[in-house]
Amino acid sequence: MLDRLEPGQWQLRFRDGSPAQQICVRTGRELIQLRHQNSKCSRYVIEDGRDEVTIQYTCRGANYGRTSIRRETGSLAQVESQGIAGGLPFQFTAEARRTGTCR
């Protein structure tokens, strides 16, 4: 499913009102570990459907997460993630929308 997302610059709008975030998406996999972007983590695919994927991942230092991504179109997706980052719990939902090419 992630391969069906269009590469480019994407904006994440968080449902809790947190500031929007920009991310360069090349393969769609960049949306999996938004709270652990620079960490090397092992991943386990829980669900891989036509329009939705759920992945659980574990990183060094007791950090982990579980992310579900639902594709609405090639340039629009819904992201839900929860886990532990830096010893603290996190949970968010966001809309991810392609806004152009990567800078």
N, C-alpha and C positions, 0 to 999 in steps of 0.2 A: 504494500500500500504506500509506503513512504517514497518509493521510486516514482509514484504517480504525482507527487507534488512538484510544482514548477520551481526550478532553481532561481535564486535571486535574493534580493533584500526583502525581509519579512518584518512586519511589526507585530509585536505581542501586546495586546491590550488586556490587562488583568481585571477580572471581575470585581476585585476588592478595592479598586481605585488606585492601586499602586501605579507609579509612573510607567508609561509604555516603554518597551525595550525593543531595540532593533537587533536583528540577527541575520547573518548571511547564511542562507540555506543552499547547500550544494547537492545533498543526497536525501534530505528529509530527516536523517538521523540526528541532526543538530538539535532537533526539538525534543529528543528523549531526555537528555541530562541537562536541563536548563539551570538547575541549582548546582550542578557538578560539571560545568563545561570543560574545565581543564584537567579533570581527573580521569585516570585510566580505571575503568570499571568493567566488571564482568556483567554480561547481560543474559537474561533468560526471557525468551518470547513466550508469553502466556497466551496471547491471541493474535492471529495475523489474518484478518479478514479482508475482503475487497475494499471496504471503506473505513476500517478501524483496526488499530493495533494497540496491544497492551504489552508493555515490557517492564520487567522488574530488573533492577541492577544493584550491584553491590560494589562499593569502592573501598580503597584502603582507608584505615582510620575509623571504621565503624559507621561510615556514611553509606546511605542507600536510598533508593527511591523506587517508585512505581508510577509509570506514566502511561496514560491512555491518550491516543490521538485519533480523532475522528475526522476524516476527509469529507468536506462538503463539496468542494470543487478543487481543481488543481492549484488554485491560488487562495483557498480559504480552508482553515481547519480549526477544530476545537481541541484544546489541550487541557488535560487534568493531570496533576501530579501531586504526590505527597511522599514524605520520607523524613530522613534526618540529614541535616547539613551542618557541619561545624558543631556537632553535639546538640543541636536544637531542632525541634520538629518544624516542618513546613508543609503547607498545603495551599494549592492555588488552582484556579481555573482561568483560562485565557483564550481569547480569540486570536488566531494567527492569520495574518493577511499579507499576501505578497504586495509590495509597494513599488518594485522596480528592480534594477540590476544592482548587484553588490558593488560597493565602492572600494 
